[in-house]
Amino acid sequence: MATHKSADKAHRQSLRRQSTNRANVSKLRTEIKRLREVAGTDRAAALKLLPGTLSLIDKSIQKRILHGNAAARYKSRLTRLVQAAKN
C-alpha cells in the first residue's frame, strides 16, 4: 500500500493512463485486423477502410502507442496489401 498521499495519487493516475492506453492499443489492433480481413476478400471495401486506418496509425504515434518507424512499416505493408488485393 502507498504510504504517502502523493503515492496514492500517482497510483490512481497510472491506473487511469493504463486503461486509456489499453483502449487505444485495442482500437488500433482491431482496425488493422479488420483491414487485413477485408483486403483478403474485397478490394473496394479495403480501399475505403485504408485512409481511416492510416489516420489511426498516425494518431497512435502522437499518443506514443507506436514508434514512428513501426508505424511507417505498418502503413507501408497495409498499403501494399490493399493495392495487391483482388477485386
ZIJODA-V113019 format. One record per run of one state. SS is the DSSP state (a for helix, b for strand, c for the rest). FROM is the first residue (numbers start at 1). TO is the last residue. If there is no record, write none. Layout:
BEGIN
ss: {SS SS}
from: {FROM FROM}
to: {TO TO}
END
This chain:
BEGIN
ss: {c a c a c a c}
from: {1 5 40 43 63 68 85}
to: {4 39 42 62 67 84 87}
END
